[in-house]
Amino acid sequence: MQPRVYILHFPKSDRYYVGSTNNLARRLERHLAGHTHSTKRLGSEFRVVFTQDMETLEDARKAEYRIKSWKRRDFIEKIINDGKLKYLQ
């Protein structure tokens, strides 16, 4: 499986969740089933608004933590609108 970083949007709370995985389909199933503590409280209705393949799972995790460290909605929305992580280079 291809490692990737992803962003989910939860419309009811209008919140974003940033994650990384090497199996996106399996990870989304876990979010839907409520097995992920961080997203369980946000609800089961969400959209995948961004994904980007990474070379390694370590790179995906670094990208995830970097995005989370910004803590600003406008940065996350810029990534989504650009369709690519340009800020990690």
N, CA, C and O atoms as CSV, one atom per row, in Angstrom:
chain,resi,resn,atom,element,x,y,z
A,1,MET,N,N,0.831,-1.182,0.000
A,1,MET,CA,C,0.000,0.000,0.000
A,1,MET,C,C,0.881,1.254,0.000
A,1,MET,O,O,2.010,1.246,0.490
A,2,GLN,N,N,0.341,2.299,-0.551
A,2,GLN,CA,C,1.064,3.571,-0.658
A,2,GLN,C,C,0.855,4.423,0.600
A,2,GLN,O,O,-0.285,4.716,0.960
A,3,PRO,N,N,1.928,4.820,1.265
A,3,PRO,CA,C,1.771,5.729,2.407
A,3,PRO,C,C,1.210,7.070,1.932
A,3,PRO,O,O,1.542,7.545,0.847
A,4,ARG,N,N,0.366,7.662,2.751
A,4,ARG,CA,C,-0.191,8.963,2.384
A,4,ARG,C,C,-0.614,9.744,3.607
A,4,ARG,O,O,-0.850,9.187,4.680
A,5,VAL,N,N,-0.702,11.044,3.418
A,5,VAL,CA,C,-1.259,11.941,4.411
A,5,VAL,C,C,-2.642,12.328,3.893
A,5,VAL,O,O,-2.836,12.449,2.683
A,6,TYR,N,N,-3.602,12.523,4.792
A,6,TYR,CA,C,-4.961,12.831,4.354
A,6,TYR,C,C,-5.612,13.828,5.299
A,6,TYR,O,O,-5.205,13.982,6.450
A,7,ILE,N,N,-6.635,14.503,4.783
A,7,ILE,CA,C,-7.407,15.449,5.581
A,7,ILE,C,C,-8.880,15.117,5.404
A,7,ILE,O,O,-9.367,14.975,4.283
A,8,LEU,N,N,-9.583,14.995,6.526
A,8,LEU,CA,C,-11.022,14.763,6.532
A,8,LEU,C,C,-11.719,16.043,6.977
A,8,LEU,O,O,-11.184,16.804,7.784
A,9,HIS,N,N,-12.913,16.273,6.445
A,9,HIS,CA,C,-13.729,17.400,6.898
A,9,HIS,C,C,-15.023,16.837,7.479
A,9,HIS,O,O,-15.678,16.000,6.860
A,10,PHE,N,N,-15.381,17.302,8.666
A,10,PHE,CA,C,-16.605,16.897,9.349
A,10,PHE,C,C,-17.579,18.061,9.289
A,10,PHE,O,O,-17.415,19.034,10.024
A,11,PRO,N,N,-18.602,17.984,8.419
A,11,PRO,CA,C,-19.484,19.131,8.195
A,11,PRO,C,C,-20.303,19.569,9.415
A,11,PRO,O,O,-20.536,20.765,9.591
A,12,LYS,N,N,-20.742,18.635,10.254
A,12,LYS,CA,C,-21.566,19.025,11.406
A,12,LYS,C,C,-20.808,19.942,12.364
A,12,LYS,O,O,-21.373,20.897,12.897
A,13,SER,N,N,-19.551,19.649,12.575
A,13,SER,CA,C,-18.740,20.469,13.474
A,13,SER,C,C,-17.872,21.465,12.707
A,13,SER,O,O,-17.237,22.332,13.308
A,14,ASP,N,N,-17.847,21.338,11.384
A,14,ASP,CA,C,-17.001,22.157,10.519
A,14,ASP,C,C,-15.547,22.113,10.980
A,14,ASP,O,O,-14.871,23.138,11.066
A,15,ARG,N,N,-15.083,20.892,11.277
A,15,ARG,CA,C,-13.715,20.676,11.747
A,15,ARG,C,C,-12.967,19.797,10.756
A,15,ARG,O,O,-13.562,19.048,9.982
A,16,TYR,N,N,-11.630,19.913,10.803
A,16,TYR,CA,C,-10.759,19.088,9.974
A,16,TYR,C,C,-9.996,18.111,10.849
A,16,TYR,O,O,-9.703,18.386,12.013
A,17,TYR,N,N,-9.681,16.966,10.264
A,17,TYR,CA,C,-8.832,15.980,10.918
A,17,TYR,C,C,-7.708,15.642,9.952
A,17,TYR,O,O,-7.962,15.348,8.783
A,18,VAL,N,N,-6.474,15.680,10.425
A,18,VAL,CA,C,-5.304,15.357,9.611
A,18,VAL,C,C,-4.757,14.030,10.099
A,18,VAL,O,O,-4.577,13.830,11.300
A,19,GLY,N,N,-4.490,13.116,9.165
A,19,GLY,CA,C,-3.951,11.818,9.531
A,19,GLY,C,C,-2.985,11.293,8.488
A,19,GLY,O,O,-2.796,11.900,7.433
A,20,SER,N,N,-2.378,10.160,8.794
A,20,SER,CA,C,-1.477,9.490,7.855
A,20,SER,C,C,-1.666,7.989,8.007
A,20,SER,O,O,-2.028,7.499,9.077
A,21,THR,N,N,-1.417,7.276,6.929
A,21,THR,CA,C,-1.633,5.832,6.938
A,21,THR,C,C,-0.927,5.200,5.743
A,21,THR,O,O,-0.506,5.897,4.820
A,22,ASN,N,N,-0.803,3.889,5.768
A,22,ASN,CA,C,-0.331,3.179,4.583
A,22,ASN,C,C,-1.468,2.369,3.948
A,22,ASN,O,O,-1.248,1.628,2.990
A,23,ASN,N,N,-2.686,2.516,4.489
A,23,ASN,CA,C,-3.859,1.846,3.917
A,23,ASN,C,C,-5.078,2.742,4.171
A,23,ASN,O,O,-5.759,2.607,5.187
A,24,LEU,N,N,-5.337,3.648,3.242
A,24,LEU,CA,C,-6.391,4.645,3.446
A,24,LEU,C,C,-7.773,4.010,3.568
A,24,LEU,O,O,-8.564,4.433,4.411
A,25,ALA,N,N,-8.076,3.021,2.760
A,25,ALA,CA,C,-9.402,2.387,2.818
A,25,ALA,C,C,-9.664,1.796,4.201
A,25,ALA,O,O,-10.739,1.986,4.768
A,26,ARG,N,N,-8.680,1.081,4.740
A,26,ARG,CA,C,-8.838,0.481,6.068
A,26,ARG,C,C,-8.977,1.566,7.140
A,26,ARG,O,O,-9.791,1.447,8.056
A,27,ARG,N,N,-8.180,2.612,7.013
A,27,ARG,CA,C,-8.222,3.696,8.008
A,27,ARG,C,C,-9.572,4.413,7.984
A,27,ARG,O,O,-10.103,4.757,9.040
A,28,LEU,N,N,-10.134,4.642,6.792
A,28,LEU,CA,C,-11.442,5.284,6.698
A,28,LEU,C,C,-12.530,4.404,7.302
A,28,LEU,O,O,-13.459,4.909,7.933
A,29,GLU,N,N,-12.421,3.097,7.113
A,29,GLU,CA,C,-13.378,2.177,7.737
A,29,GLU,C,C,-13.331,2.303,9.253
A,29,GLU,O,O,-14.368,2.266,9.916
A,30,ARG,N,N,-12.128,2.453,9.802
A,30,ARG,CA,C,-11.989,2.598,11.259
A,30,ARG,C,C,-12.604,3.915,11.733
A,30,ARG,O,O,-13.228,3.967,12.793
A,31,HIS,N,N,-12.426,4.978,10.946
A,31,HIS,CA,C,-13.071,6.250,11.294
A,31,HIS,C,C,-14.592,6.084,11.281
A,31,HIS,O,O,-15.271,6.516,12.212
A,32,LEU,N,N,-15.123,5.465,10.235
A,32,LEU,CA,C,-16.572,5.277,10.113
A,32,LEU,C,C,-17.143,4.419,11.241
A,32,LEU,O,O,-18.250,4.667,11.720
A,33,ALA,N,N,-16.385,3.417,11.657
A,33,ALA,CA,C,-16.852,2.499,12.700
A,33,ALA,C,C,-16.707,3.094,14.102
A,33,ALA,O,O,-17.154,2.489,15.076
A,34,GLY,N,N,-16.092,4.263,14.214
A,34,GLY,CA,C,-15.935,4.893,15.518
A,34,GLY,C,C,-14.785,4.343,16.337
A,34,GLY,O,O,-14.762,4.498,17.558
A,35,HIS,N,N,-13.824,3.697,15.675
A,35,HIS,CA,C,-12.689,3.103,16.384
A,35,HIS,C,C,-11.518,4.072,16.546
A,35,HIS,O,O,-10.474,3.694,17.077
A,36,THR,N,N,-11.677,5.298,16.100
A,36,THR,CA,C,-10.607,6.287,16.189
A,36,THR,C,C,-11.015,7.350,17.200
A,36,THR,O,O,-11.944,8.122,16.962
A,37,HIS,N,N,-10.326,7.384,18.309
A,37,HIS,CA,C,-10.681,8.277,19.416
A,37,HIS,C,C,-10.796,9.739,18.974
A,37,HIS,O,O,-11.733,10.434,19.370
A,38,SER,N,N,-9.861,10.202,18.167
A,38,SER,CA,C,-9.826,11.613,17.780
A,38,SER,C,C,-11.013,12.049,16.939
A,38,SER,O,O,-11.439,13.201,17.019
A,39,THR,N,N,-11.551,11.146,16.134
A,39,THR,CA,C,-12.663,11.529,15.257
A,39,THR,C,C,-14.008,11.023,15.749
A,39,THR,O,O,-15.045,11.427,15.222
A,40,LYS,N,N,-14.014,10.163,16.728
A,40,LYS,CA,C,-15.269,9.592,17.247
A,40,LYS,C,C,-16.219,10.698,17.708
A,40,LYS,O,O,-17.423,10.620,17.466
A,41,ARG,N,N,-15.692,11.712,18.362
A,41,ARG,CA,C,-16.521,12.797,18.878
A,41,ARG,C,C,-17.007,13.746,17.781
A,41,ARG,O,O,-17.941,14.518,17.999
A,42,LEU,N,N,-16.372,13.691,16.594
A,42,LEU,CA,C,-16.749,14.583,15.500
A,42,LEU,C,C,-17.900,14.027,14.671
A,42,LEU,O,O,-18.494,14.754,13.874
A,43,GLY,N,N,-18.220,12.758,14.845
A,43,GLY,CA,C,-19.328,12.146,14.134
A,43,GLY,C,C,-18.856,11.208,13.034
A,43,GLY,O,O,-17.663,11.119,12.742
A,44,SER,N,N,-19.808,10.511,12.431
A,44,SER,CA,C,-19.452,9.530,11.408
A,44,SER,C,C,-19.624,10.074,9.992
A,44,SER,O,O,-19.299,9.394,9.018
A,45,GLU,N,N,-20.131,11.289,9.878
A,45,GLU,CA,C,-20.309,11.884,8.558
A,45,GLU,C,C,-19.109,12.782,8.255
A,45,GLU,O,O,-18.900,13.802,8.911
A,46,PHE,N,N,-18.320,12.380,7.238
A,46,PHE,CA,C,-17.153,13.175,6.864
A,46,PHE,C,C,-16.858,13.006,5.381
A,46,PHE,O,O,-17.361,12.092,4.728
A,47,ARG,N,N,-16.041,13.899,4.872
A,47,ARG,CA,C,-15.572,13.827,3.479
A,47,ARG,C,C,-14.051,13.821,3.482
A,47,ARG,O,O,-13.419,14.511,4.283
A,48,VAL,N,N,-13.472,13.042,2.586
A,48,VAL,CA,C,-12.030,13.112,2.373
A,48,VAL,C,C,-11.810,14.307,1.451
A,48,VAL,O,O,-12.260,14.294,0.306
A,49,VAL,N,N,-11.125,15.340,1.938
A,49,VAL,CA,C,-10.958,16.558,1.156
A,49,VAL,C,C,-9.550,16.694,0.585
A,49,VAL,O,O,-9.299,17.559,-0.255
A,50,PHE,N,N,-8.620,15.831,1.045
A,50,PHE,CA,C,-7.246,15.905,0.543
A,50,PHE,C,C,-6.526,14.602,0.836
A,50,PHE,O,O,-6.666,14.031,1.917
A,51,THR,N,N,-5.756,14.137,-0.135
A,51,THR,CA,C,-4.804,13.050,0.090
A,51,THR,C,C,-3.564,13.347,-0.744
A,51,THR,O,O,-3.648,13.948,-1.815
A,52,GLN,N,N,-2.432,12.923,-0.245
A,52,GLN,CA,C,-1.194,13.011,-1.023
A,52,GLN,C,C,-0.326,11.813,-0.708
A,52,GLN,O,O,-0.040,11.527,0.454
A,53,ASP,N,N,0.090,11.113,-1.754
A,53,ASP,CA,C,0.994,9.985,-1.593
A,53,ASP,C,C,2.357,10.493,-1.148
A,53,ASP,O,O,2.805,11.566,-1.554
A,54,MET,N,N,3.002,9.702,-0.306
A,54,MET,CA,C,4.331,10.039,0.203
A,54,MET,C,C,5.265,8.863,-0.094
A,54,MET,O,O,4.811,7.749,-0.356
A,55,GLU,N,N,6.553,9.122,-0.049
A,55,GLU,CA,C,7.542,8.075,-0.323
A,55,GLU,C,C,7.515,6.967,0.731
A,55,GLU,O,O,7.533,5.781,0.402
A,56,THR,N,N,7.471,7.372,1.997
A,56,THR,CA,C,7.494,6.409,3.098
A,56,THR,C,C,6.435,6.782,4.129
A,56,THR,O,O,5.932,7.906,4.140
A,57,LEU,N,N,6.106,5.833,4.991
A,57,LEU,CA,C,5.177,6.117,6.074
A,57,LEU,C,C,5.781,7.153,7.027
A,57,LEU,O,O,5.058,7.970,7.597
A,58,GLU,N,N,7.075,7.118,7.193
A,58,GLU,CA,C,7.742,8.117,8.035
A,58,GLU,C,C,7.543,9.522,7.460
A,58,GLU,O,O,7.294,10.467,8.208
A,59,ASP,N,N,7.652,9.662,6.134
A,59,ASP,CA,C,7.407,10.959,5.492
A,59,ASP,C,C,5.956,11.400,5.689
A,59,ASP,O,O,5.685,12.577,5.926
A,60,ALA,N,N,5.033,10.455,5.590
A,60,ALA,CA,C,3.613,10.767,5.785
A,60,ALA,C,C,3.362,11.238,7.217
A,60,ALA,O,O,2.615,12.191,7.437
A,61,ARG,N,N,3.985,10.571,8.190
A,61,ARG,CA,C,3.824,10.964,9.592
A,61,ARG,C,C,4.422,12.358,9.845
A,61,ARG,O,O,3.840,13.171,10.564
A,62,LYS,N,N,5.582,12.617,9.248
A,62,LYS,CA,C,6.199,13.939,9.406
A,62,LYS,C,C,5.294,15.025,8.826
A,62,LYS,O,O,5.131,16.089,9.423
A,63,ALA,N,N,4.707,14.752,7.662
A,63,ALA,CA,C,3.792,15.721,7.042
A,63,ALA,C,C,2.567,15.937,7.932
A,63,ALA,O,O,2.121,17.068,8.121
A,64,GLU,N,N,2.033,14.852,8.471
A,64,GLU,CA,C,0.879,14.950,9.372
A,64,GLU,C,C,1.199,15.838,10.573
A,64,GLU,O,O,0.434,16.749,10.891
A,65,TYR,N,N,2.315,15.580,11.234
A,65,TYR,CA,C,2.663,16.354,12.427
A,65,TYR,C,C,2.964,17.804,12.087
A,65,TYR,O,O,2.662,18.708,12.865
A,66,ARG,N,N,3.558,18.019,10.928
A,66,ARG,CA,C,3.853,19.396,10.510
A,66,ARG,C,C,2.558,20.175,10.285
A,66,ARG,O,O,2.423,21.310,10.743
A,67,ILE,N,N,1.611,19.564,9.582
A,67,ILE,CA,C,0.325,20.226,9.338
A,67,ILE,C,C,-0.379,20.496,10.663
A,67,ILE,O,O,-0.905,21.588,10.878
A,68,LYS,N,N,-0.390,19.505,11.548
A,68,LYS,CA,C,-1.043,19.678,12.849
A,68,LYS,C,C,-0.370,20.777,13.674
A,68,LYS,O,O,-1.038,21.458,14.452
A,69,SER,N,N,0.915,20.953,13.515
A,69,SER,CA,C,1.624,21.976,14.295
A,69,SER,C,C,1.230,23.390,13.878
A,69,SER,O,O,1.366,24.326,14.666
A,70,TRP,N,N,0.746,23.554,12.655
A,70,TRP,CA,C,0.341,24.886,12.196
A,70,TRP,C,C,-0.904,25.369,12.924
A,70,TRP,O,O,-1.033,26.560,13.207
A,71,LYS,N,N,-1.825,24.455,13.230
A,71,LYS,CA,C,-3.030,24.750,14.014
A,71,LYS,C,C,-3.866,25.904,13.467
A,71,LYS,O,O,-4.662,26.500,14.192
A,72,ARG,N,N,-3.687,26.206,12.221
A,72,ARG,CA,C,-4.474,27.299,11.647
A,72,ARG,C,C,-5.313,26.770,10.500
A,72,ARG,O,O,-4.806,26.136,9.575
A,73,ARG,N,N,-6.577,27.038,10.578
A,73,ARG,CA,C,-7.535,26.583,9.589
A,73,ARG,C,C,-7.180,27.080,8.191
A,73,ARG,O,O,-7.336,26.343,7.218
A,74,ASP,N,N,-6.702,28.326,8.077
A,74,ASP,CA,C,-6.396,28.875,6.761
A,74,ASP,C,C,-5.245,28.120,6.093
A,74,ASP,O,O,-5.238,27.988,4.869
A,75,PHE,N,N,-4.264,27.619,6.867
A,75,PHE,CA,C,-3.200,26.812,6.282
A,75,PHE,C,C,-3.745,25.488,5.744
A,75,PHE,O,O,-3.386,25.054,4.650
A,76,ILE,N,N,-4.612,24.859,6.526
A,76,ILE,CA,C,-5.203,23.589,6.092
A,76,ILE,C,C,-6.042,23.810,4.841
A,76,ILE,O,O,-5.971,23.014,3.905
A,77,GLU,N,N,-6.832,24.871,4.811
A,77,GLU,CA,C,-7.663,25.147,3.636
A,77,GLU,C,C,-6.814,25.503,2.413
A,77,GLU,O,O,-7.216,25.214,1.285
A,78,LYS,N,N,-5.654,26.122,2.614
A,78,LYS,CA,C,-4.743,26.418,1.499
A,78,LYS,C,C,-4.216,25.118,0.893
A,78,LYS,O,O,-4.137,24.992,-0.329
A,79,ILE,N,N,-3.859,24.160,1.733
A,79,ILE,CA,C,-3.398,22.850,1.247
A,79,ILE,C,C,-4.500,22.188,0.424
A,79,ILE,O,O,-4.246,21.667,-0.662
A,80,ILE,N,N,-5.723,22.211,0.947
A,80,ILE,CA,C,-6.858,21.588,0.254
A,80,ILE,C,C,-7.081,22.272,-1.100
A,80,ILE,O,O,-7.250,21.598,-2.116
A,81,ASN,N,N,-7.080,23.591,-1.112
A,81,ASN,CA,C,-7.318,24.334,-2.357
A,81,ASN,C,C,-6.201,24.155,-3.368
A,81,ASN,O,O,-6.460,24.064,-4.568
A,82,ASP,N,N,-4.950,24.104,-2.892
A,82,ASP,CA,C,-3.813,23.911,-3.790
A,82,ASP,C,C,-3.743,22.477,-4.311
A,82,ASP,O,O,-3.223,22.230,-5.399
A,83,GLY,N,N,-4.271,21.533,-3.529
A,83,GLY,CA,C,-4.237,20.131,-3.920
A,83,GLY,C,C,-2.879,19.487,-3.755
A,83,GLY,O,O,-2.652,18.383,-4.250
A,84,LYS,N,N,-1.966,20.163,-3.063
A,84,LYS,CA,C,-0.621,19.619,-2.885
A,84,LYS,C,C,0.034,20.271,-1.675
A,84,LYS,O,O,-0.197,21.444,-1.381
A,85,LEU,N,N,0.843,19.503,-0.992
A,85,LEU,CA,C,1.617,20.041,0.126
A,85,LEU,C,C,2.838,20.756,-0.435
A,85,LEU,O,O,3.791,20.110,-0.873
A,86,LYS,N,N,2.815,22.055,-0.425
A,86,LYS,CA,C,3.948,22.835,-0.915
A,86,LYS,C,C,4.784,23.369,0.233
A,86,LYS,O,O,5.899,23.845,0.024
A,87,TYR,N,N,4.253,23.291,1.433
A,87,TYR,CA,C,4.857,23.967,2.568
A,87,TYR,C,C,5.818,23.095,3.355
A,87,TYR,O,O,6.342,23.523,4.384
A,88,LEU,N,N,6.052,21.897,2.892
A,88,LEU,CA,C,6.919,20.984,3.648
A,88,LEU,C,C,8.320,20.911,3.064
A,88,LEU,O,O,9.214,20.316,3.666
A,89,GLN,N,N,8.512,21.495,1.926
A,89,GLN,CA,C,9.801,21.408,1.237
A,89,GLN,C,C,10.848,22.229,1.953
A,89,GLN,O,O,11.999,22.277,1.518
